[in-house]
Amino acid sequence: MRVLIAYASAHGSTEEIAARVGMVLRQNGLDADVVPAEEAPELEGYDAFVIGSAIHNSSWLTPAERFVTRKAPSFAGRPVWLFSVATVGASSSGLGAFGTWMARKAGRLPKDLPALIARTGAQGHRTFAGVIRRDDWGRVGDLFVRLMGGRYGDHRDWHDIEHWATTIATALTARSAAARVQG
């Protein structure tokens, strides 16, 4: 089974998560290509898709959104999973306890997520925390990070990322086995 992992990354964090997802899928016997969304090839020959983006201003980055919009018809009948990278993920956070609580209470998912799910027919979405670098935030961002009790550094939960990728591999392997039995 061949899987395309397309991503949009602002500072490299999302790219590294996409690469790790690809590594896990390959370790589970799948053929996985990892490419930036703006460089994605034609989708014929791919059986499934994993699409991810950094979140800026509560939205996916433009290259990932454009990829989904342009390729939407190609996703029909093929499994798709989505992931987002932000300051607060499902299992880790770059903010302190109060900032994390506030972000989760506010439901800090990308505001365009319902449309992305509708366009792709996504089977799931996961949010991961990324890397926070002082240089990437500017003065206002630095103040926000400090007020929310945050700290700079790598906040990715690699165990959670690998577990999520393994669930995708398991689902695709089962789907492939079922197709062989029916065929």
C-alpha positions, 0 to 999 in steps of 0.5 A, a space after each residue: 500500500 502506497 501512502 503520501 504524506 504531504 505537509 506545510 511547515 513554517 519552521 521545520 517542526 511539522 516537516 520533522 513530524 511528517 518524516 517521523 510518520 513516514 518512518 513509522 509507516 515504512 517500518 510497518 511495511 507500507 510504502 510512504 512518500 513524504 513531501 512538502 504540500 506545494 511539491 506533492 506529485 499527482 495522486 494517482 497510485 497512492 492508496 492513502 494520505 496523511 496531510 499536516 500543517 503548522 497552525 498560524 493565526 488559528 489556521 493551516 498554512 496556505 500551501 496545505 490548504 491549497 493542496 487540500 482544495 486542489 486535490 479534494 476530488 482525488 481523496 474520494 474513496 481513499 483513507 485520509 488522516 490530518 494532523 496539525 502542529 501548534 503550541 498545545 498538542 493532545 499530549 504535550 504543550 509549550 505553555 504552562 499549566 494555565 496556558 494549556 488549560 486555557 488553550 484546550 478550553 478554548 478548543 484551539 483547533 484550526 478554525 478551518 478544520 471542519 472544512 478540511 475534514 469535509 473536503 478530505 473525508 478524513 478518518 481522523 485528526 490529531 494535534 501535536 505540540 511543536 517547537 517554540 523558538 524565541 526568534 519565531 515569535 517576536 515581541 508580542 509572541 514572547 510576551 504571550 509565551 511568558 504570560 502563559 507560563 510557557 517555555 521555549 524548546 522542543 515540546 513534541 511528544 514523539 511517543 504520541 506521534 509514533 503511536 498515532 502513526 502506528 494506528 494509521 499503519 494498522 488501519 491501512 494494513 487491515 484495509 489492504 488485507 480485507 481487499 485481498 480477501 475480497 479480491 
